[in-house]
Amino acid sequence: MNQAQLHVMPDRAPLAMAEQDFRQVPSQQAVPPTMTRSDHLWRFAAFAPAFLITAMLTVAIVNWLSRGGVTLLEGLVATLIALTFIWVSLSVSTVVLGLAKRVLYPYFARHTPGRGGPQDIALLMPIYNEVPWEVFGNASAMLMELSQGQCKDRYTLFILSDTNDPEIAEQERRAFIALQSEVSPGFDVYCRRRAQNIDKKTGNLTDWIQNWGAAYDAMLVLDADSLMSGAAIRQLAHELSAHPDAGLIQSFPHLIGAETLFGRMQQFSNAVYGWLMAEGLAVWSQSEGNYWGHNAIIRTRAFADSARLPYMRGYRGRRDLILSHDFVEAGMLRRAGWSVRFLPRAGGSFEETPQTLIDYALRDRRWCQGNLQHLRILTARGFHPVSRFHLLQGAVAFLLSPAWFVVILIWSLIGAMPESTVSYFSHTNPLQPVWPTAEPIDGLLVLLFIYTMLLMPKIIGTCAMGFRGRTRADYGGWHNLAGTALLEIFCSILYAPVMMVQQTIAVIYALFGWSRSWVPQNRAGAGYGWGEVFRFHIVETLTGLAMVIGIVLGGVSLWLAPIALSLALAAPLSKLSGIRISDQAFRLLRLDSPQNLREPRVARRARSERARIKAMVLAPAQPDPIAIAAE
């Protein structure tokens, strides 16, 4: 048997996927719910304050810089700050909106009343050279969860492998046998391996839809590191049934499994601050939500009819695959009239995060190329304005870093320039001097305001989380929660300049078309040697050393010292990011989050199932108890 053609699948049920064209508006397939006056007011409350705050800051900066006349470089700084700060303001207003929604509507009905009949739902796990026992262990845990609750729908699991490594392919075969040996009654489990990784994950899912999609009402798309409780899966299924207009419903994945300093930073931030951001996002996105590529349920026929991605025209007529497909697919579903909803309070949805700074930066480089493609889709016909905004936001998330980097470099140059002679006489009225006056806002207040706005979501999230009695009990009181939050904020400030430069590099890579071959995410937290670390962070190190020298010589503002030191120490900080802190004796140094203080049941099950399947995969070869036919 050719292991590259592992194929244990049901009878084919072909479903055609309609060719889509960004130059044409498709016919409406569904009608999303009409927005009420209240919905419009919530959306206005998110965007209006963001624009107002940005306008006020811009005026303050211009007034501050205009004391001695605004130079070209100073004008560029003010413009860049205005263009970047709007997104900072929007994040703050989104968090405030989320908090207001939670206060006004604290109770959450787990299920919308009324639903249709039973649905056939496919759980899809597309994988590519992943660690088999981790993928199959997670799948086994989710099936165990589903078997212990009342299922009104029928669930079938599909492992969709594009693995091309022969050793991993053999391990997947063994893991599949191990999974089938313990699968709960009433669930079917299938596995298919494509010989070629055509069109990456998009092509993997398209292949399944075109060959088996007609047999299933919905597909719940999972990543290799996805984990969902049975209750979470059943709730997504219920909501899709209860809302016939819904084409896609996205859950809010919480981060779990982090053991290192950098991983725990991301996990704490996601748990303590992210929930309010998610709540606010759901408020203003309404039926024009977004898709993050996993832990979401999709109406199969709606997706097949409206969301097949066309290729983009690239350099010299080359056909380019759309890489960050999820945002675009959400926009295409909404373009066809289907609503795209977001359930921030569903709970029970989890994923993992990169464990080191280098792994995080490498993932960003892959994402950046796809997100910048979104700028070319903004003019596509038929997209809803909010869908276009999601596409723009995805691109701007990476473009902000080079913008801030340019601001810092220009600020350094401004500080290095000799001051020009100040004249209090105007050539239009040389006999009447204009004496300087004290301004109510100076540079220090402007900088303090910017820093405060950057930290505001973290401050609001920590305070709001602290009012939950169970959370305070898990942490052992306010002091432990506040101390952990302060440590995370300190670490975030320390790593922010390094991440800013790395995202700037990612943008440069994307603009020049430099791309790395896709490799599975390093989720085990394996560190890197000093040589690798210094080579990876050479740009930050040299930039930081130049800024430090400029500060010592008096040519660069002392206010840039924290940024300069972080950049100069990029390599040691990167090495530190992979240090395991989950077993630290001193509690605050562990950067605990609610997910590891009160570990979800499905996470415990997944850990146990991973160990069981790993033992079976790595055991000496045994005769196959299951006949697996070649494709």
N, C-alpha and C positions, 0 to 999 in steps of 0.2 A: 504493500500500500504506500502510495506517495503521501508523506505526512503534510506536504504543502496543500493537499486537497482534502483535508478533513471535512467530512460532510455528513452530518446527521440532521436531516431537515424533514419537515412534513411535506405533503404533496404541494406542488406549486399552485399559487393563487395569484396570477399576474394582475398588476394594477398599473395602468399607463400613467406616466407623469407628463403633463402637458408642458410643451416648450414655452418658456416665458421670454418676454422681450421688454427691456427697460424703456424702449421708445414708444410702446403702446400701452394704453390703459386697458386692463382686462375687464371683462364683465363682472358685475357684482354677484357674488355667490351667496352672500348672507348680509344681513343688516344689523350692525352692532347697536346696542341700546343707545337711545338719545341722551345726551348729557343734560342734566338739570341745571337750574340756575345755581344751586349749591355747588355742583361740580365745577362750574365755570369760576365761581368765587374761590374755591380751593386752589385751582390752577393759577388764578391771578395772584393769590397770596404767596405762591412759591416764586414767581418770576418778578413781580413788581418790586418787592423789597431788594432783590438782588441787583436790579438795574439802578435803583435809587442809591443804595449804599456805594456802588461802584462809581456813580457820577459824583457823589460827595467826596469820595477819596481822591478822584482824579482832580477835582477843583482844588482840594487841599494841597496836593502835590505840586500842581502848577503854580499856585500862590506861593508855596515855599521856594520853588526853584526860581521864580520870577523876581526875587529880590535883587539879584544882580544881573538880570536879563537871562532869558532862557536860551541856552545854546542848542545847537542841532542835536548833540548827544543827549542833553538833558530832555529835550523834547521827545526823543526816541524812547528814553527811559519811561517818561510819563505815559506815552502811548502804549508801550508794552505792558506796563503795570495795569493800565485800564483794561487791556484786552485779556489779561490773565486773571485779574482779580474778580471779574464777573463770575468766573466758575467757582472761585472760593466763596463768594457771596451766595451763590446758588446752593452750594453744599450746606452752608449755615441755615439758609431759609428752608431747605428741605428737611433738615434735622428738627428745626423749630416746628415746622408743619407736622412732622411725624409725632413730636411730643404733644402738640395740641390735639391731634387725632386720638392719641392714646388716652389723654385726659378726658376728652369729650365723649369718647366711645370706648370705655375700658373693657367692656365685655365682648367676647368674640364667640359667635355661634359657629361651632365646628363644622356644621353642614348646612348648606342652603336648603330650605324646605323644597320638597318636590324634586323628582328626578325621573329619568326615563327608565327603560327596561335594562336588563343585564347587557353588559358590553364585553366583547372579546378584546382584551388588552395585551399587547406585546411589550415585554420588558426587553429593551435592546441595549446591549453592552458592546459597542464597537471598540476593539482593542488592536494594538499594533506593537509587538515586541515588549509587552508588559510582563511583570512578574506573575506567572500564572496562578500560584496559590493565593496571591492577594486578590486578584480579580475573581476567581472562582469561590474563594472564601467569603468575599462580600456578597456575591450572588446567592450563595447558600444561606447566609444569615438573613437576607431579605426574604427568601422563600419561606424560611422558618417563621419569620415574623408574620407573613401573610397567612400561614397555615393556622395561626393561633387566634385569628379574629374572624368575624363573620364577613365573608366575601360575597357581595351581591354581583360581582363581575368575575369573569374567567381570565386568569393570567397565564401567560406562556413566556418562558424565558428564552432569549436567543443570545448566544455569544457569537458575535460577528467579528471574526479574526482576520486581520490583514498581515499577520506575522510572517516575516520572511527569513527569520533566523531558524535554521534547522533544529538546533538544540532547544530553543524555546518552544518551537512547534511540537516537538515530542513531549515536552513538559505539559503543554496545553492539552494534548491528547490524554495524558495520564490524569490531569486535573479534571477533565471532563468526565472520565470514568469514575473518579472519586466523588464528584458532585452527583452524578446519576445514582450512585450506590446509596446515597442517603437522602435523596429528594423526597419531600413530603408527598403523600398521596394526593391526587387531584391536580398536580402541576406537571406540565410537560416542559422538558428542557432540551434545547437543540443547540447545535454548534455548526458553524460553517466557516471554512477558511478559503479566502480568495487567493488565487495563485499570484495576483499582482495587486499592488496598492494603488489602483487607478483612482485618481481624484481624491485621494486621502479619505478623511472621515465622511465628507459629503458623498463621495462615490460609494462608500461602504453602505451608507443608509439608503442611497438611491437604488443600489442593487437589491437590497432586501425588499423595498417597496415594490419595485417592478416585478419581483418574482414571487413574493408571498404577502404583500400588503393588503390585497383584496379580502383576505380572511379575517382582518382585524379592524375593529372600529377605531382604535386609538393605539398610539405607541408612546411608551414612556421611555425617553432617551436618557441613558446613564453614561457617565464617563467611567474609565477604568478604576478611579478612586472614589466613585460615588457610593453612597450608602444612604438608604432611606428606611425608616421604620414602616411596619405594616400599616399603621394608622395614617402616616403621611401619604403612602401610595393610594390607600383607599379614599382619602380625602380628595386628592387630585382627580381620581376617577369619578367620584361623586360630583364634584364641581363641574367637570366636563359634561356629565350627563344632565345636570341641572341647568346648564346654560347652553342651549342649542346653537347660540350665535358664536360660542367660543371656539376659536381655532387652535389656541395654545394657552396653557396655564402654567406659569413659572412659579416654582417654590423658591424660598430663600435659603440657600445652603449655608449651614454653619460649618466653620472649620474645626476639624478634630485631628488627633493623632500627632500633634507637634511635640517634639522633644527638645529641640535646640532653641537657642536664644532668638534667632531670627524667626523661626517658625512660631514660637510662643508669642512674639510680638504681633505677628499677623493674626494669630488665633484670638488673642485678647482684644485686639482692635475690632475684629469682626463681631465678637460676642457682645462687647460692652458698648461700642459705638454704632456698629453696623445695623443693629435692629431698628434704630430710629431713622437712619438713612433709608432703609428699606421701606419703612412705614410711610415716610414722606414721599418716596418715589412712587409708591402705589397710589397715593392721594392725587398727585398731579398727572400721572401717566394715564389713569382711568382705563379706558378700553384700548389705549394705544401703548400698551406695555412693551417690554423688551424680552428677549430670549438670550440666555447665557450658555446655550449649547448642551445643557445637561440638567438632570433633576427636574424635568418639565414634561408634561403630558401634551400630546399633539393629536388632533383629529386627523386620522390617516388620509382620508379622501380629500379633505380641505388642503392638506399639505401637498398631496400629489397633484391636485388641480391648479395650485396657485404659487407654489414655492420652489419649483425646480430652478436652480440658479443657472443663468446663462453665463457663458464665458465673457471675459472682458477683453477688449482689444488692447494688446500690449505693444511693446516696442517693435517696429517694423512688421506690424500686422500679426504679431504672435498672439495666440489665444492664452489668456491668463486665467487661472482658476481663482475664484473669490475665496480668500483664505479665512477671514473672519466671517464665516457664513451665517452665524446665528443672528446677529443684528439685522442682516439683510433679509433673512427668511421671515423674521417677525414683521418687518415692514411690508414684505410681499403678501403675507397672510392678511394684514390689515388693509392693504391696497385692494384685495379681493373682497373686502367687506367683513371678514372675520374679526372678532375682537380678540385682542391679546391681553390676557389678564395676569396679574401678579398677586400672589397670596403671601404677604410678609409674615402673617401670624400662624401659618399652617404648622410649623415645627416639624421635627423629625427628619429633616433633610440635611445631609452632611457631605462634605468633601474634604480632601487634604490640601496642604499648601506646601510650596517649596521650603526646604529646611535651611538653606543657606542663601546668602546674598547673591552669590554667583549663579545658583540655580534659578533664583527669582529673576535676575537680569537676563539670563538665557531664555527664559520663558517670555519675558517682555519683548525680546527681539523677534521671536516668532509671532507674537500677537501684534506687534507694531506694524509689520508689513501689511497684515490684513486690515488693521484698523485704518491705516492711511488710504487704503483702497476705497474706503467709504466716501472720501471726498469726491471721488469720481462718480459716485452713485447719487449724490445729492440732487442732481438734475433729472433723475429718472422720473418718468411720468406716472402720475397716479398715487404717489406716496403721500400719506397723511403728514401734515406739518410736524407733528410730534414724533412720528417715525423718522423724519429727516433730522430732527433734533437729536434723537438717539444716535444716529449715524455720525452726526457732527461731534457729539459729545465723546464718542469712542475715539475719534481721531484727535480731538483736542486733548484728551487725557494724556497723549504722548507728546503733543506739540507744546504743552505748557512747560515741560522741562527745558527744552532749548530756549524758549522765550525767557524763563527765569535765569537761565545760564547767561544769556546775552545781557540781561539787566545787570547781573553781578559783574560781568567783565567790563561793561561800560561804566558802571559805578566805580570800579577800580581805576579805569582810565581817567575819569573825571577827577578822582582824588589825586592822580599823579600829575595833572596839568597845573602849571603855575597860574596863580590867580592874576587876573587882569586888573589894571588900575581902575579903581572905582571913581566915576565922575558924577557929581551931583548937579551938573549943569546940562541942560538940554540945548541942542543946537537951534531948536525952534524958538527958545526963549533964554538966551545966554545970560541975561541979567537977573533971572529969578531961579535960585537954586531949589532943588527938590530934595529935602532932607529925608533920610530913611526913617521908617516908623516900625515899631515892634509889631510883629504878626502874632495872632493868638495861637497859631499852629506852627510848630517847628518840626524839624526832621525827626527828632527823637519821638515825638508823639505820633507822627505818621508811621514810623517803623513799629512802634508798640501796638498801634491799631492793627497793622497787617499781621503781626505775630499773634495777636489775640484772636483775630478772625480765623487764622489757620488752626488754632487750638480749640476754638469754640465747640466744634462737634464733639471732640473728646471730652471736654468739660461737661457739656450738657448730658452726654450719654452716661458718663460715670455717675453724675448726681442722680439722674433718673433711675439708673440701675440700682443705686444704693438705697432707694426708697422701697425696694422689694425686700420684704422680710426674709424670704427664703435665701435670696442672694447674700444678704448680710450674714445670715447664719452660716452659709457655706464658706464664706471668707473668714468667719470668726470676728465680724464686726466692721464698723466703718473704717477703722484705722488701717486694717489690712487691705481693704478694697482701695482706699485712697492712696496708700503707699504703693500698691501694685500699679495703679493708674499713673502715678507720678514717675515711676521707674519706666513704664512703657513710653510715656511722653518724652522723657529724657533720651531714651534709646532712639525714638523716632526722630528727634531733632538731630541726634548724632549721625544717623544713617541717611537722613534726607538729602544732604548735598551729594553724597556718593550716588544715591539712586537717581538724582537729577542728572548727573553727568552720564550715567549708564543709559538712561532713557534718551538723552541727547544723542549718544552713540547709536542707539537703536533706530532713531529717526534717520540718521545719516546712512546707516546700513540700508534702510528701507528705500530712501530716495535714490540711492545708487544701484538698487537692485541686488545688493549683496545678501545672500541668504544662506543659512546653515541647513543641512539636511535634518529632518525631524528625528529627534531621539526621545524616548520616553522620559518623563519627568523623574528626576532623582528624588524619590520620596523617603529613602532610607536615611537621609541626613549624612551620607558619606562626605567627608571633608576633602579639601584639596591641599596639595603641598605648597610650601612657601613660594617655590618658583612659579607655579601656575597662578597663584594669587597675585604676585607682583606683576606678572605679564598681563593679567586680566585687568588690573587697575592702574596701569602705567599712566593713562591720561589724567586720572584724578590726582595721582601722586605728584606728577610734574606741575599740574595747575596749582595744587595746594602749596607746594614748595615755593613757586613763583609768587603767590599771594603773600605767603609768610615773609619772604624776603622784602617784598614791597612794603609791608606793614612795618617791619624793623627799620627800613630806610626812610619811613615817613611818607612814602608815595601813595600808599593805599590806606583807606579809612580803617580805623581800629574797629569799627562796627562790623567789619567783615571777618574779624579774627575767628569767630566760631566756625564759619564756613571754611575758611582757609585751613584750620586745624583738622577738621573732619576730612577734607580732601587729601591733605598731606598724610593722614593716618589711614587712608582707605584700605590698604593691604592688611594691616593689623586688625582693623575693624571687620573686614571681610572674614579673616581667619576666626575672629571671635564669634561671628554670627553662627558658626556651625558647632559651637560648644554645647554639649548636652547639659541642660539645666533642670530637666524635669525631676531629677532626684536630689536636688539641692536641699540641705538640711534647713537653711534659713528660708523661711516661707516666702518672703517678698521676692527673693531672687529666682523663684520658680516661675514667676509671671503666670500664675494660675488664672484660668478662665472658667466660667460656669460649666463648660462642657467637660473639662477634665476633673473638676471638683465633684461633679455629679454625672458620672459617665453614663451616656445613654445605653439602654439595654441592647440595642442593635449593634453598638460598637463592641460591647463585651462578647456578644455572639460571634461577630465577625472575627475578632481576635482568636477565639477558640476554633472556628472553622478554618481559618488560615493555617493554624498549626496542624490541624488534622489533615488537611489536603496537602500541605507541604510534606508531611511525613510519608504520605502515600506516593506523592510524586517522586521523592528522592529515594524511595525504597528500591531494593533490587528488582529488576524487571520480572514481571509475572505474565502468564498467558492472559490475553485480553478476554474478559468476561463478556464483552460487548462487540458484536461485529459492526465495524464501521466501514461502510462502503465508500469507495473513491468516487469523486464527483465525475 
